[in-house]
Amino acid sequence: MAKKEWKALKTLLIVGEGYHDEAFLNHVKRLPGACGNGVKITIKNAHGKGALNVINYAERLSMNFGYDHVAALFDADTDWTPETAERAKRAKIQVLLSSPCLEALLLRCLGKRPATSDPLKAQLAHYVGNAPGKPESYATYFSLPSLRAVRAQESTIDDLLSLFNL
């Protein structure tokens, strides 16, 4: 019997700003074809506090664990500044910017124009079964074909799918 050749996996870390980001990232990680492409994917939660906190958290994890590639998904509406962008660049962290926030990005993926008069979390709640913190909540409306269909219009989705080789 031939010995199977051992091959080191590349490692990818993606840090989400909060619980909803983490759940969405874990949903994308579970899509068919995302895992098993020779990449070990780790999803972490920076527990909010804005862009700079997410970049700092991703940088600390990267230094401690030596990932091959590091990315961060966060909202553009809280402390996303040129200084924070420079910090991410110096730390070699790929920025996945949700503008102005994850809920707005996801609503646009559904072809909706988010109403600024209503809280965006409430507008998205219908599509995620009022459970945006659970990865399985994104399965119905954010399937691989639906995400692929919007990647040309949403660069963040395109970058995210590219990270997962989808």
N, C-alpha and C positions, 0 to 999 in steps of 0.2 A: 504494500500500500504506500503510495507516494505521500510524503509529508507536505502539508499545506504550508506555503510560504508565508511567514509573518510579515506584516506590512504595518508600519506606523500610521495611525490616523492623523489627519490634520485636525486642529482644534479651532473652534469658532466660539467666541463669547459674544452674546448680545444682551445688553443691559437695557431694560425698560424702565421708564420713569416711575411707574406705579403699578398697582395691581391689574388695572385694565390693560395696560401695555404688555405686561407679563403674560396675561391670559391670551391676548391676541397673538403674541409671538409663539406661545406654546401651541396654539391652534395651527399656525402656519407650519410649525415644526412637525405636526402630526399629519400634514397633508401627504398624499401618496407621492413617493419619490423624494421627499425631503431628507429622510434619513437613509443611511446605507450607501451613500455615495462617497465613502471614504473620509467623511468629515464627522467628527464628534461635536455636537452642538450643545452648548450650555446656555440656558436662559436664566438671567438674574433680575431681581427687582431692586431698584435704588431707593424705593420708598419715598418718592416725591422730592420736594424741595427745589425743583427747578433744574434747568439745563446744567448749570455748573456742578451741582451735586451729582448728577448722573455721570458727567464726564469724570469727576474726581473718583467716584466709586468704580467706574470701569477701569480707570487708570490703576487704582490700587489692586483690583483683582488681576489685571493684566501683569502687573509687576510680580505679584505673589505666585501666579500659576503659569505664566509664560505661554499664553495662548498664541496660536499662529496668526489669528485675525480677531480684531475686536471692533464691535459696532455698538452704537447707542441709539435707542429710539426714545425721543422725548418731544414735548410740546414746545413750539416756538414762542408761546405767549408768556413764558416766565424766564427771565434773565438770560435769554439767548442774545449774547452780545458779541462784537468782534473779538473781544478778549477771550471769551469762552470758546469761540471758533478756533482761535489760535492755539489755545490750550489743547483742544481735541486734535488739531493737526500735529502739534509737537509730540503728543502721546500716541500718534498713529491710530486714532480711533475714528472709524467711519461713522459719520453722522447721518442718522435717519430722522429727518425733521418732520414732525407732524404739525402742519400749519393750518390754523393757529393751534389746533390740538388734535389728539387722536380721534375724538368723536367726529369732528368736522371732516377729517380725512376719510373716515369710514363711511360717513353719510354721502360724501362725494362719490365714493366707490359704488354706492347704490344708485347713483344718478340723482340724488336729492340735493337741493340747494338749501343748506342749513339756514333756518330762520334765526336771525340774531336776537329776536325778541324772546325766544324760548331757550331755556338752558339746553345745551347740546347733549348732555347726558340723558335728559328726558327724551329728546328726539330720537336718540339711538336705542333707547331701552326697548322699544317695540321689536326691533330687529335682533336683539340679543336675549330675548325672553326675560328681561329685567334682571339678568344675571351676568353683567359684563366682566365679572371677576373669574368666570369659569371658561376655560378654553372651548369646551363643547358648545357653548352658547353661540359661537361664531360659525358653526358648521353649516347651517342652513343658508345664510345669505352671503357668506364669504368663502365659498368653495374655491378650489383651484381654478376652474374655468372662469368664474366670475372675477377673480383677482387678476388672472392673465388678461382678461378683456379690458381692464382699466390701466394696465401698466404703462401704456403709451401716454396716458393723461396724468398719471400720478407717479412722479419720479421716485417717491419714497417706497411705493409698492414695488416698482420695478427693481430698485436697489435691494429691497428685502427678498424678493423672489430670486434675484441673482445670487444673493448670499447662500440661499438654500438650494441652489442649482435647479430651480424650477422653471 
